[in-house]
Amino acid sequence: MDLPKLAVAALGGTVCMQARNAGEGVIPTVSGETLLTAIPELTTLARVTVETLGMLPSASLDFEFLLSVLCWAKFQAKQGAVGVVIIQGTDTLEEVASFFEYLWPHDIPLVLTGAMRSAAQPGGDGPANLLDACRVALAHHSQQRGVQVVMNGQIHHASNVRKTDSLALQAFSSPVTGPIGLLLEDRVHYLRPPRHRAVLPLPQKTSQKVAMLEASLSADTLLLENILALGYDGLVIAGFGAGHVSQSWAKVIEKIARKIPVIIATRTGSGSTARATYGFSGGEMDLISKGASMAGFLCPRKARTLLWLLIGCQRQDELPRYLGSDMVLHH
């Protein structure tokens, strides 16, 4: 029987972590090759190519490294892989997933997974998540679905998934939409058809800087006032409620938006920014009139990723197209 080819890469993260000595904290030490030995069943499902591309906690990943990972994944697709799986830490999993979703040009699935418990802990979830991710990557009906995150028996689309708990096994969810699929009795079940995707070209530059600030009660404007002088090329604000800031912030944002793109998202963790409801100074209607863009359902972190990519490929003028709610919710 000619088994399909599956490509797996390990970047590090909790799934790859153990303590070197008793009483010490866990650190990335387990290679991708070693991780796969914990799931021998996989050898009956596919011919697996595995590489360890990094041994980093996901907080230390950066866009340029991720571009090199993307290059590796594209090469695997050209070499005949029917799916690609990337193992990494969960701290930035939602951001990495959206980064790849904007750039992944192939019909074959790119699936991200990780673990909430280290390889050293009893009941570590890494092997189960990895096997589930491989099943999703190998499933024929995973084609044309872009980038997905598989954790705790659920399949989430890259645009919607968020880490919503710091330590629990059920740390990932997709607010408003819910997961797009489930793994039941080792089978992949999708709850929705594939969604329309818009893929960006690779960024021509990677030196751009995009700041992200969160609105909070009685916050001063000192950092905001220095965004332009510090050389930032874009700004994302995690605003109150439906995308609001204080009057003092709104005045400074107006000056900034004349020079660089400004996106206002919601800090709430769920729901969309408004467009035509609140007219007070610092409300969304006021901010739009001052030149800011509203993020819609896109969370602040993913909005920052999008803006970095758009600036990098000189398409920041297309920002409204990518911030439309249909891009995030339509399946």
N, C-alpha and C positions, 0 to 999 in steps of 0.2 A: 504493500500500500504506500502510495506516494503522499507523504504528509506535507501540509502547507508550511511555508517558512514564516517564522515569527522572530522579530528583532526586539531585544530587551536591553535597556540601558539603565545603569544605576548611577545616581548623582550623589547619594549620601542620605542623610536624614535619619530619623528615629528608627526606621525599618532596618538600617545598617549599623545600629549602635549597640555596643556592649561596653561594660566597664573593664578596664585592664586589671584593676585590683579591687578587692572587696572594700566597700565603703566609698569608692570613688564614683563620680557621676559618669553616665554613659557618654561615649563619643563615637563618631563614625569609624568603624574598623572592619565591617563585614562587606566583602565584595559582592558584586552581582552574581558572580559564578557560585559563590557559597550560598547565597540566598536561594538559588534555584535548586540546590541539592535538597532543600526542605520540602520540595514539591515534585517528587519523582513522577507523579501522574502526568505532568506536563509533557514528558517525553513520548507519551502515547498519543498526544494531541497534535504535536507540531515538531518540526525541525527548528530548534531554537539557536539563534545567534545572540550571545550575551556579551556586553562590554561594560566595564566600570569606567565611566567618564569623569567621575569626581567622587570625593569623599568629604562632602561639605554639609554642615547644617544648612537648611534651606534659607535661613536668614542671611547667609553670606553669598547666595547666588546673585548674579547681576545680569543685566540685559546682554552684554557682550558674550558672556559665557553661554547664555541660553541660545544665542545665535549660532554658536558652534555646535550645540546639541541639535538644533534644528537642521543644520547642515548634515550631521550624522544621520538623522532620521530620514531626511530626503534621500540620502544615498541608499539607505536600507530599502526604501520604496522602489528605487530604480533597480535594485538587485533582486527584486521579486518577492519581498516580504508582503504578506497579505495584511499585516497589522504591525504596529509599533507600540511597545509599552515602555514607559519611563517611570522609574522608581525614584522618589525623592522625599524630602521632609515635608511635613504638612503645614508648617508655619506660613509658607508663601505659596502653597499649592494652588490656591484660587487665582493668584496673580499670574503664576507661570502658565496655568491652563489658558487664561484669556490671552496672554502673550502669544502662545502657540496658535490659538484659534484664529487670531487675526492674520497669521502668516502661513498656516498649513495649507498647501495647494492641492493635495492629493485626495482621491476618493477613499483610500484605505484609512481605517481608523487610527488615530493617535490617542492612546489611553494613558492617563496618569494615575498613579496610586502611591500609597505610602503606608504608614502605620502609626497608631496612637500609643502602642506599647512597644518597647524596645525588644530586640532579639533575646535579651537576657531575662526578660520578665516572664513569669508563668502566664500562659494564655496569650502570648504575643500574637497580634492580629496580622502581622506582616505576610506570612505564607498564604493565609486565606485570601487576603486582599490581592496579593500578586496573582494567585491562581484565578481569581475572579476577573482581574484585569486582562489576563491572557485569554480567558474564555470570551470576553467581550471583543477583544482585538481579533479573535479568530472567527467570530460569528459573521456569516455572510450578510445578515441584515444590519450589521454595524457600518456597512459601506455608506459613504456620502453623509456621514453624521459629524464630520469634523473632529474636534478634540473633546474628549470626555474624561471625567474623573470617576473612578470606581473605588468606593470605600464602604465597608460595613454592609455589603450585599446590595448596595444601591448604585445606580448609574446616574450621574449628574452631567448636564451640559456645561461646558467651560464658561459660557457667558453668565450663567445663573448661580453657579455653586459658590458657597461661602463657608469658611470655617466659623462655626457659631458656638463652639465650646472649646475651652482650652485643653482639657484632658480626657473628656469622655470618649468612649469608643464611637458613639454616634455624633462625632464632632462636626460632620459636614451635612449641610442641607441646602436646598434651593428655595429661598423665600419666595412667596407668591406662587411660583410654578410647581414646586415639588420636583422629585427626581423624574427623569425621563424614562427610566427603566429599572428593572429589578433582576436579581439572580435568584431563581427558585429551582431547587433540586438540580443544581449544576447547569441549568439552562438560562439563556439570556432572553428576557422578555422586555420588549419596548412598549411603552405606554402611549407614544406619539410617533408620527411619521417623521422622517428627516426634515430639518429646517433649511430655509434659504441661507446661504452663506455669502459674505463679501470678503474676499481675501486681498490683503494689501501686498504690494511689492516689498522686498527687503529694504530696510532703511539704508539710504546712501551715506548717512552720517550717524555716529553714535555718541557724539560729545554733548548733545543737547541735555539740558537740565530742566526737570519739571518738579516744582515744589508742591507739597500737599500740606495744607493747614486745616485744623479743625476749629470751627466756631464753638465758643463756650461762653458761659455766663460771665459778663463783665470783663471780657478779654480785651487787652490793650491792642493797639495797632502797630507796635514797634516792628515786629517781624514783617508784617504786611507792607509797611512803608518802605522796607529795604529790599523787597523782592527784586525789583528792577536793577538797583545798584549792585546787588549780589550776582547779577548775570544770568538769572533764570530765563528760560525760553518759554515757559508755560506755567500755569498755576491751577491747581485743583483745590477747591474749598469743600470740606465736609460740613455742610451747613445744617442749621437747625431744621427740624420738621420737614416740610415740603421743599426745602432749599432756600433758607432764609439766613440773614446775618443781621448784625446790629447796624444802626444808622451810621456809626463811625466807620465800621468796616465797609459799608456800601460806598461811602465817599472815596475811600482809598482804592477800592476795586474798580471804580469808574476810571481812575487815572491809569491803573495797571492795564485794564482791558483795551486801552487805546494803543498799547505797545505790544502786548503778547496775548495769546489765547488764555481765557479764564473759563473754567468749568465749575459750576456749582452743583454738587451732589447732596444727598441726604446722609446724615450721620446715623440715622435711626436703625439701620441694618435690614430694613425691609420697606418695600413700597417705592413709589416714584416721586420725583420732584414734580411740582405743579408748574403751570405755564400762565394761567389766566385767572387766578383766584384771588391772590393777595396783592393789594396795591400800595401797601405802606412802604415807607423808606426802608430798604433792606429786604423787602418781600421779593418774590420771584419776578413779578411784573416790572418792578423798579430795576432789578438787577439785569434783566433782559434789555431794558431800555438803555442801560449803562454799558452794554456791549458784552455781557457775560452770556455763556451758553449753559442751558440746564441739562443735567446728565440723564434725566429720565429714570429708568430702572437700573442704570449702571451705577454700581457702588463707587465710592471715591477712589479706592485702590485700582480698580479696573479702568476707571476714567483716566487716571494718571498713566497707566500702561498704554492705553489707546493714544493719548495725546503725545507721549514720547515717540511712539511709532509714526504717527501722522507727521510730526515735525521732522522726524528722521527721513521720511520719503517725500517731504515738501508737499504734503497734502492737507495741511492744517485748515485750508479753506473748505475742505469737505467734512469738517467736524460735525455739522448738523446732520448729515446723512448717517453717520455712525452713531449718533446719540439718539436717533429715533427709537421709540419704544418697540417698534416692530422688529428691530434687529435683535432685541434681547428676548422678547416673549413669543414671537411667532414660530410655531413648529409645524 
